[in-house]
Amino acid sequence: MTRALIADDEPHLAQYLKQQLAECWPELQIVAVAKNGIEAAEQINALQPDIAFLDIQMPGLTGLEVAQGIEGDTRVVFVTAYDEYAVEAFDAAALDYLLKPLKTERLKNCVARIKAALDKPPAADPSRLLEAIQRLMPGARETTQPRLRFIRATSGDLMHQVPVGDVLFFYADDKYTVVKTANGEHLIRTTITDLAAQLDPEQFWQVHRSTLINLAHLAGTRRDELSRLFVRIKGHAQELPVSRAYVHLFKAM
């Protein structure tokens, strides 16, 4: 039985897609309906569904960021109100894309495409999808904007002006991004993707769909018995996992 996940931060749209899929593909098992990008990423990692229907604009992590971090065999169908976000990635390697509002005939065509694709191994190079997703990320084409020097962040009821050099790393947490420094944590609403576009790429590296590290505070790396890579950050006790999509950044180290 083919298993699928649906991710959309608008519950009524997620339920509508689920109902339409039940009519177009009764044998399909919906194993989870995620309400944001972080939940979608966690459920994909835990459940390893065959298909993930990912809305592109979601809090926490966008559908593009979720797709970028998939390390198993889950195939992707993008769901979006803006075809400019999906067409290029679809042409590269994604199975299909659906435009909102959903149309029954278009969904039937999508189901037929998925069934045909599942009968054979993936033909596209996953790196092509990764490259296409990176090009589609907000700010990917805006390389001339000034770099961030300070982060305006909250901690309790206080607003702080945090120099970017003091940041150990950023990580996405539900609807917020956590700014981790040696002295504590602060919350901002800027996504990891938007931060990466505004920070110096020579100083800040994205190592996971939800993590952006400051190389100035990098203490070292470690591989476990399964050859998974982790980074150690000065002033932080726990290691941070490196997604397979970003392991190549550390080959020269």
RONU-152626 format. One record per residue: residue number from 0; x, z, y of N, C-alpha, C, O in turn. Coordinates in steps of 0.2 Angstrom, whole numbers, plus 2048, in hexadecimal, padded with zeros to 3 digits. Layout:
// residues N
   zapa   neast   nup   nnorth   caeast   caup   canorth   ceast   cup   cnorth   oeast   oup   onorth
    NUM       X     Z        Y        X      Z         Y       X     Z        Y       X     Z        Y
...
//
This chain:
// residues 253
   zapa   neast   nup   nnorth   caeast   caup   canorth   ceast   cup   cnorth   oeast   oup   onorth
      0     804   800      7FA      800    800       800     804   800      806     809   804      807
      1     803   7FC      80B      807    7FB       811     805   801      816     7FF   803      816
      2     80A   804      819      808    80A       81D     80A   809      824     80F   805      825
      3     806   80B      829      808    80A       830     807   810      834     803   815      833
      4     80A   810      83A      809    815       83F     807   811      846     809   80C      847
      5     803   815      849      801    812       850     803   817      855     802   81D      854
      6     806   815      85B      808    819       860     805   816      867     807   811      869
      7     801   81B      86A      7FE    819       870     7FC   81F      874     7F9   824      871
      8     7FE   820      87A      7FD    826       87E     7F5   826      880     7F3   82B      884
      9     7F2   821      87F      7EB    821       881     7E7   821      87A     7E6   81C      877
     10     7E4   827      879      7E1    828       872     7DB   823      870     7DB   821      86B
     11     7D7   821      875      7D2    81D       874     7D4   816      872     7D1   813      86E
     12     7DA   814      875      7DD    80D       873     7E0   80E      86C     7E0   809      868
     13     7E3   813      86A      7E6    814       864     7E1   814      85E     7E2   811      859
     14     7DB   818      860      7D6    818       85B     7D2   811      85A     7D0   80F      855
     15     7D2   80D      860      7CF    807       85F     7D3   802      85B     7D1   7FE      857
     16     7DA   802      85C      7DE    7FE       858     7DE   800      850     7DE   7FC      84C
     17     7DD   807      84F      7DC    809       848     7D6   807      845     7D6   805      83F
     18     7D1   807      849      7CA    804       846     7CB   7FD      845     7C8   7FA      840
     19     7CE   7F9      84A      7CE    7F2       849     7D2   7F0      843     7D1   7EB      83F
     20     7D8   7F4      842      7DC    7F3       83C     7D8   7F4      835     7D9   7F1      830
     21     7D4   7F9      836      7D0    7FB       830     7CC   7F5      82E     7CA   7F4      828
     22     7C9   7F1      833      7C5    7EC       831     7C9   7E6      82F     7C7   7E2      82A
     23     7CE   7E4      832      7D2    7DF       831     7D7   7DF      82B     7D9   7DA      827
     24     7D9   7E6      829      7DD    7E7       824     7DB   7ED      820     7DF   7F2      821
     25     7D6   7ED      81C      7D3    7F4       819     7D9   7F7      815     7D8   7FD      814
     26     7DD   7F4      812      7E2    7F7       80E     7E8   7FA      811     7EB   7FE      80E
     27     7E8   7F9      818      7EE    7FC       81C     7EC   804      81C     7E7   806      81E
     28     7F2   808      81B      7F1    80F       81C     7F4   811      822     7FA   810      823
     29     7F0   814      827      7F3    817       82D     7F6   81E      82C     7F1   822      82B
     30     7FC   81F      82C      7FF    825       82A     800   82A      830     800   830      82F
     31     7FF   827      836      800    82C       83C     7FE   828      842     7FF   822      843
     32     7FB   82C      847      7F9    829       84E     7FD   82D      852     7FB   833      853
     33     802   82B      856      806    82F       85A     804   82E      861     802   828      863
     34     804   833      865      801    833       86C     807   832      871     805   831      877
     35     80D   832      86F      812    830       874     818   82E      870     819   82D      86A
     36     81E   82B      874      823    828       871     827   82D      86D     82A   82B      867
     37     828   833      86F      82C    838       86B     829   839      864     82C   83A      85F
     38     822   83B      864      81F    83C       85E     81F   836      85A     820   837      854
     39     81F   830      85C      81F    82A       858     826   829      855     826   828      84F
     40     82B   82B      859      832    82A       856     833   82F      850     836   82E      84B
     41     830   835      851      831    83B       84C     82D   839      846     82F   83A      840
     42     827   836      847      823    834       841     826   82E      83D     825   82E      837
     43     828   829      841      82C    824       83E     831   826      839     832   824      834
     44     835   82A      83C      83B    82D       838     839   831      832     83C   831      82D
     45     834   835      833      831    839       82D     82D   835      828     82E   836      822
     46     829   831      82A      825    82D       826     827   826      823     825   824      81E
     47     82C   823      827      82E    81D       825     828   818      824     828   815      81E
     48     824   817      829      81E    812       827     821   80B      827     827   809      829
     49     81D   806      824      81F    7FF       824     81F   7FC      82A     823   7F8      82C
     50     81A   7FE      82E      818    7FB       835     817   800      83A     814   805      839
     51     81A   7FF      840      818    803       846     815   7FF      84B     819   7FA      84E
     52     80F   800      84D      80C    7FD       853     80D   802      859     80B   807      85A
     53     812   7FF      85D      815    803       863     812   801      869     814   7FB      86B
     54     80E   805      86D      80D    804       874     814   804      878     818   808      876
     55     815   800      87D      81B    800       880     81C   805      885     821   808      886
     56     816   806      889      816    80B       88F     814   812      88C     80E   813      88C
     57     818   816      88A      816    81D       888     81B   822      88B     820   821      88D
     58     818   828      88C      81C    82E       88F     821   830      889     820   82F      883
     59     827   833      88C      82C    836       887     831   830      885     836   830      888
     60     82F   82C      881      832    826       87F     82E   820      880     828   820      87E
     61     830   81A      882      82C    814       882     82C   811      87B     830   813      877
     62     827   80D      87A      827    809       874     82E   805      872     830   805      86D
     63     831   803      878      837    7FF       877     83D   804      875     841   802      870
     64     83D   80A      877      842    80F       876     841   812      86E     846   813      86B
     65     83A   812      86C      839    814       866     83C   80F      861     83F   811      85C
     66     83A   809      862      83C    803       85E     844   803      85E     847   801      858
     67     847   804      863      84E    804       864     852   809      85F     857   808      85C
     68     84E   80F      85E      851    814       85A     84F   814      852     851   818      84F
     69     84B   80F      850      849    80F       849     84F   80D      845     852   808      846
     70     850   811      840      856    810       83B     854   80E      834     858   80D      830
     71     84D   80F      833      84B    80D       82C     849   806      82C     84B   801      830
     72     844   804      827      842    7FE       826     83B   7FC      82A     838   7F7      829
     73     839   801      82E      832    800       832     833   7FA      836     837   7F9      83A
     74     82E   7F6      835      82D    7F0       83A     829   7F1      840     825   7F6      840
     75     82A   7EE      845      827    7EF       84C     822   7EA      84E     823   7E4      84D
     76     81C   7EC      850      817    7E8       854     816   7EC      85B     814   7F1      85B
     77     818   7E8      860      817    7EB       867     810   7EA      869     80D   7E5      868
     78     80D   7EF      86C      806    7EF       86F     807   7F0      877     80A   7F5      879
     79     805   7EB      87B      807    7EC       882     801   7E8      886     7FE   7E4      884
     80     801   7EA      88C      7FC    7E7       891     800   7E2      895     7FE   7DE      899
     81     807   7E1      894      80B    7DD       898     810   7D9      893     814   7DB      890
     82     80E   7D2      892      811    7CE       88D     819   7CD      88F     81D   7CC      88A
     83     81B   7CE      895      822    7CD       897     826   7D2      893     82C   7D1      892
     84     824   7D8      891      827    7DD       88E     828   7DB      886     82D   7DE      883
     85     824   7D8      883      824    7D7       87C     826   7D0      87A     829   7D0      874
     86     825   7CB      87D      827    7C4       87B     82E   7C3      879     82F   7C1      873
     87     833   7C5      87D      83A    7C4       87B     83C   7C8      875     83F   7C6      871
     88     83A   7CF      874      83B    7D2       86F     838   7D0      868     83B   7D0      863
     89     832   7CD      869      82E    7CA       863     832   7C4      861     833   7C3      85B
     90     834   7C0      866      838    7BA       864     83F   7BC      860     841   7B8      85C
     91     841   7C1      862      848    7C3       85F     847   7C6      858     84A   7C3      853
     92     842   7CB      857      842    7CE       850     83C   7D2      84F     83A   7D3      849
     93     838   7D4      854      832    7D8       852     82D   7D3      84F     82D   7CD      850
     94     829   7D6      84B      824    7D2       847     81F   7CF      84B     81D   7C9      84A
     95     81C   7D2      850      817    7CF       855     816   7D4      85B     819   7D9      85B
     96     812   7D2      85F      810    7D6       865     808   7D5      866     806   7CF      865
     97     805   7DA      868      7FE    7DA       86A     7FD   7DB      871     7FF   7E0      874
     98     7F9   7D7      874      7F7    7D9       87B     7F1   7DC      87C     7EC   7DB      878
     99     7F1   7E1      881      7EA    7E5       882     7E7   7E1      888     7EA   7DE      88C
    100     7E0   7E1      887      7DC    7E4       882     7DC   7E0      87C     7DD   7DA      87C
    101     7DC   7E3      876      7DD    7E0       86F     7D7   7DB      86E     7D1   7DD      86F
    102     7D8   7D6      86B      7D3    7D1       869     7D4   7D0      861     7D9   7D0      85E
    103     7CE   7D0      85E      7CD    7D0       857     7D1   7CA      854     7D4   7CB      84F
    104     7D0   7C4      856      7D3    7BF       853     7DB   7BF      854     7DE   7BD      84F
    105     7DD   7C2      859      7E4    7C2       85A     7E7   7C8      855     7ED   7C7      852
    106     7E3   7CD      854      7E5    7D2       84F     7E5   7CF      848     7EA   7D1      844
    107     7E1   7CB      847      7E1    7C8       840     7E7   7C4      83F     7EA   7C4      839
    108     7E9   7C0      844      7EF    7BC       843     7F5   7C1      843     7F9   7BF      83F
    109     7F5   7C6      846      7FA    7CB       846     7FB   7CE      83F     800   7CE      83C
    110     7F5   7D0      83C      7F5    7D2       835     7F8   7CD      830     7FC   7CF      82B
    111     7F6   7C7      831      7F8    7C2       82C     800   7C1      82D     803   7C0      828
    112     802   7C1      833      809    7C1       834     80D   7C7      831     812   7C6      82E
    113     80A   7CD      831      80E    7D2       82E     80E   7D2      827     813   7D3      824
    114     808   7D0      824      808    7CF       81D     80D   7CA      81A     810   7CB      815
    115     80E   7C5      81E      812    7BF       81C     81A   7C2      81C     81E   7C1      818
    116     81B   7C6      821      822    7C9       823     823   7CE      81D     829   7CE      81B
    117     81F   7D2      81B      820    7D7       817     821   7D5      810     824   7D8      80B
    118     820   7CE      80E      821    7CB       808     828   7C9      807     82A   7C7      802
    119     82C   7C9      80C      833    7C7       80C     837   7CC      810     835   7CF      815
    120     83E   7CC      80F      842    7D1       813     843   7CF      81A     842   7C9      81B
    121     845   7D3      81E      846    7D1       825     84B   7CC      826     850   7CC      823
    122     849   7C6      82A      84E    7C1       82B     852   7C1      831     857   7BF      832
    123     84F   7C5      836      853    7C6       83C     858   7CB      83C     857   7D0      839
    124     85D   7CA      840      862    7CF       841     85F   7D5      845     85D   7D3      84B
    125     85F   7DB      843      85D    7E0       847     860   7E1      84E     85D   7E3      853
    126     866   7DF      84E      86A    7E0       854     867   7DB      85A     867   7DD      860
    127     864   7D6      858      860    7D1       85D     85A   7D5      860     859   7D4      866
    128     857   7D9      85C      851    7DC       85E     854   7E2      863     851   7E3      868
    129     859   7E5      861      85C    7EA       865     85E   7E7      86C     85D   7EA      871
    130     862   7E2      86C      864    7DE       872     85E   7DC      877     85E   7DD      87D
    131     859   7DA      873      853    7D8       877     84F   7DE      87A     84D   7DD      880
    132     84F   7E3      877      84C    7E9       879     850   7EC      87F     84D   7EE      884
    133     856   7EC      87F      85A    7EE       884     859   7EA      88A     85A   7ED      890
    134     859   7E3      889      857    7DF       88F     851   7E0      893     850   7DF      898
    135     84C   7E3      88E      845    7E4       891     844   7EB      894     83F   7EC      898
    136     849   7EF      893      848    7F6       896     848   7F6      89D     84B   7F2      8A1
    137     844   7FA      8A0      843    7FB       8A7     84A   7FC      8AA     84E   800      8A8
    138     84C   7F8      8B0      852    7F9       8B3     858   7F5      8B0     85D   7F5      8B3
    139     856   7F1      8AA      85C    7EE       8A7     85E   7E8      8AB     864   7E6      8AB
    140     85A   7E5      8B0      85C    7E0       8B4     85E   7E2      8BB     860   7DE      8BF
    141     85E   7E9      8BC      85F    7EC       8C3     866   7EF      8C3     866   7F5      8C3
    142     86B   7EC      8C2      872    7EE       8C1     875   7F0      8C8     87A   7F3      8C8
    143     872   7EE      8CD      875    7EF       8D4     873   7F6      8D7     875   7F7      8DD
    144     86E   7F9      8D4      86C    7FF       8D8     871   805      8D8     875   805      8D3
    145     871   809      8DD      876    80E       8DE     876   813      8D8     870   814      8D6
    146     87C   816      8D6      87C    81A       8D1     879   821      8D3     87A   823      8D9
    147     876   825      8CE      874    82C       8D0     87A   830      8D1     87F   830      8CD
    148     87A   835      8D6      87F    83A       8D7     87C   841      8D6     880   845      8D4
    149     876   842      8D6      872    848       8D5     86C   847      8D2     869   842      8D2
    150     86A   84C      8CE      863    84C       8CA     85F   852      8CD     861   857      8CD
    151     859   850      8D0      854    855       8D2     850   857      8CC     84C   853      8CA
    152     851   85D      8CB      84E    860       8C5     84B   867      8C6     84D   86A      8CA
    153     846   868      8C2      843    86F       8C2     845   873      8BD     847   871      8B7
    154     845   87A      8BE      846    87F       8B9     842   885      8BB     843   888      8C0
    155     83C   885      8B7      837    88A       8B9     834   888      8C0     831   882      8C0
    156     833   88C      8C5      830    88A       8CB     835   887      8D0     833   886      8D6
    157     83C   887      8CE      841    885       8D3     843   87D      8D2     843   87B      8CD
    158     844   87A      8D8      847    874       8D8     84E   874      8D9     851   877      8DD
    159     852   870      8D4      85A    870       8D5     85C   869      8D6     859   864      8D4
    160     862   869      8D9      866    863       8DB     86C   863      8D6     871   867      8D8
    161     86C   860      8D1      871    860       8CC     876   85B      8CC     873   855      8CB
    162     87C   85C      8CE      881    856       8CE     881   853      8C7     881   856      8C2
    163     881   84C      8C6      881    849       8C0     888   84B      8BC     887   84B      8B6
    164     88D   84D      8BF      893    84F       8BC     892   855      8B8     896   856      8B3
    165     88D   859      8BA      88C    860       8B6     888   85F      8B0     887   863      8AC
    166     885   859      8AF      880    858       8AA     884   857      8A3     888   852      8A3
    167     883   85B      89E      886    85A       898     882   854      894     886   84F      891
    168     87C   854      894      878    84E       891     871   84F      893     86E   854      896
    169     86D   849      892      866    849       893     862   848      88D     865   844      888
    170     85C   84B      88C      859    849       886     851   849      887     84F   84D      88B
    171     84E   844      884      846    844       885     843   849      881     844   84B      87B
    172     83E   84D      884      83A    852       881     833   851      883     831   853      889
    173     82F   84E      87F      828    84D       880     827   849      887     829   843      887
    174     824   84C      88C      823    848       892     828   849      897     828   846      89C
    175     82D   84D      895      833    84E       89A     839   84C      897     83A   84B      891
    176     83E   84B      89C      845    84B       899     849   851      89B     848   853      8A1
    177     84C   854      897      850    85A       898     857   859      89A     85B   854      898
    178     859   85C      8A0      860    85B       8A3     864   861      8A0     862   867      8A3
    179     869   860      89C      86C    866       899     873   867      89D     877   862      89D
    180     874   86C      8A0      87B    86E       8A3     87E   874      89F     87A   877      89B
    181     884   876      8A1      887    87C       89E     883   882      8A0     884   887      89D
    182     87F   882      8A6      87C    888       8A8     875   889      8A6     871   88E      8A7
    183     872   883      8A3      86B    884       8A1     868   87D      8A0     86B   878      89F
    184     861   87D      8A1      85D    877       8A0     858   876      8A6     856   87A      8A9
    185     857   86F      8A8      852    86D       8AD     84E   868      8AA     850   864      8A5
    186     848   867      8AD      844    862       8AB     843   85C      8B0     842   85E      8B6
    187     843   856      8AE      841    851       8B3     83C   84C      8AF     83B   84C      8A9
    188     839   848      8B3      834    843       8B0     837   83C      8AF     834   838      8AC
    189     83D   83B      8B1      840    834       8B1     842   833      8A9     845   838      8A6
    190     841   82D      8A7      842    82C       8A0     84A   82B      89E     84D   829      8A3
    191     84B   82B      898      852    82A       896     854   823      898     85A   822      89A
    192     850   81E      897      852    817       899     853   816      8A0     858   813      8A2
    193     84F   819      8A5      84F    819       8AC     856   81C      8AE     859   81A      8B3
    194     857   822      8AB      85E    826       8AD     864   821      8AB     868   821      8AF
    195     864   81E      8A5      869    81A       8A3     86A   814      8A8     870   812      8A9
    196     865   812      8AB      866    80C       8AF     869   80E      8B6     86B   80A      8BA
    197     868   815      8B8      86A    818       8BE     871   81B      8BE     874   81D      8C3
    198     873   81D      8B8      87A    820       8B7     87F   81C      8B6     87E   816      8B3
    199     885   81E      8B7      88B    81A       8B6     88C   819      8AE     88D   81E      8AA
    200     88C   813      8AB      88C    812       8A4     893   814      8A1     894   814      89B
    201     898   814      8A6      89F    816       8A3     89F   81E      8A2     8A4   820      89F
    202     89A   821      8A5      89A    829       8A5     895   82B      8A0     896   830      89C
    203     88F   828      8A0      889    82A       89C     888   825      897     887   81F      898
    204     888   827      890      886    823       88B     880   825      887     87F   82B      886
    205     87B   820      886      876    822       882     878   822      87A     87B   81D      878
    206     877   827      877      879    828       870     873   828      86B     874   828      865
    207     86D   828      86E      867    829       86A     861   827      86E     862   827      874
    208     85B   825      86B      856    823       86F     854   828      874     851   827      879
    209     855   82F      873      853    834       877     859   838      87A     858   83D      87D
    210     85F   835      87A      865    839       87C     86A   835      880     86B   830      87E
    211     86C   838      886      871    835       88A     876   83A      88B     875   83F      88E
    212     87D   838      88A      882    83D       88A     887   83C      890     888   836      891
    213     88A   841      893      88F    840       898     896   840      894     898   845      891
    214     899   83B      894      8A0    83A       891     8A5   83F      893     8AA   841      88F
    215     8A4   841      899      8A9    846       89C     8A9   84D      898     8AD   851      899
    216     8A3   84E      895      8A2    854       891     8A3   853      889     8A1   858      886
    217     8A5   84D      887      8A5    84C       880     8AB   850      87D     8B1   84F      87F
    218     8AA   854      878      8AF    858       875     8B2   854      86E     8B7   855      86D
    219     8AE   850      86B      8B0    84C       865     8AA   84A      861     8A4   84B      863
    220     8AB   847      85C      8A6    844       857     8A7   847      850     8AD   849      84E
    221     8A2   846      84C      8A3    848       845     89E   844      841     898   842      843
    222     8A0   842      83B      89C    83F       836     89A   844      830     89F   847      82E
    223     894   844      82E      892    848       828     893   844      822     896   83F      822
    224     891   847      81C      892    844       816     88E   83E      815     88F   83A      810
    225     889   83D      819      885    836       818     887   831      81D     884   82C      81F
    226     88D   833      821      890    82E       826     88C   82E      82C     88D   829      830
    227     888   833      82D      884    833       834     889   836      839     88D   83A      838
    228     889   833      83F      88D    835       844     88A   83A      849     884   839      84B
    229     88E   83F      84B      88B    844       850     891   845      855     897   844      854
    230     88E   847      85B      893    848       861     893   84F      862     88E   853      862
    231     899   852      864      899    859       867     89A   859      86E     89E   855      871
    232     896   85D      872      896    85E       879     899   864      87B     897   869      879
    233     89E   864      880      8A1    86A       882     89C   86F      886     898   86C      889
    234     89C   875      884      897    87A       887     890   879      884     88B   87D      886
    235     88F   876      87E      889    875       87A     88B   877      873     88F   873      870
    236     887   87B      870      889    87D       869     887   878      864     88A   877      85F
    237     881   875      865      87F    870       85F     881   869      860     882   867      866
    238     882   866      85B      884    85F       85B     87E   85B      85C     878   85C      85B
    239     87F   855      85F      87A    850       860     87B   84A      85C     880   847      85B
    240     875   848      859      876    842       854     877   83B      858     874   83B      85E
    241     87A   837      855      87B    830       858     877   82B      854     878   82B      84E
    242     873   827      857      86F    823       854     873   81D      851     878   81B      854
    243     871   81A      84C      875    814       849     876   80F      84E     87B   80B      84E
    244     871   80E      853      872    808       857     877   809      85C     879   805      860
    245     87A   810      85D      87F    811       862     886   813      85F     88A   815      862
    246     886   813      858      88C    815       855     892   811      857     898   814      857
    247     891   80B      858      897    806       85A     89A   808      860     8A0   807      861
    248     897   80C      865      89A    80F       86B     8A0   813      86A     8A5   813      86E
    249     8A0   816      864      8A6    81B       862     8AB   818      85E     8AF   81C      85C
    250     8AB   812      85C      8B0    80F       857     8B7   810      85A     8BC   810      856
    251     8B7   80F      861      8BE    80F       864     8C1   816      865     8C7   817      867
    252     8BD   81B      863      8BF    822       864     8C2   825      85E     8C4   82B      85E
//
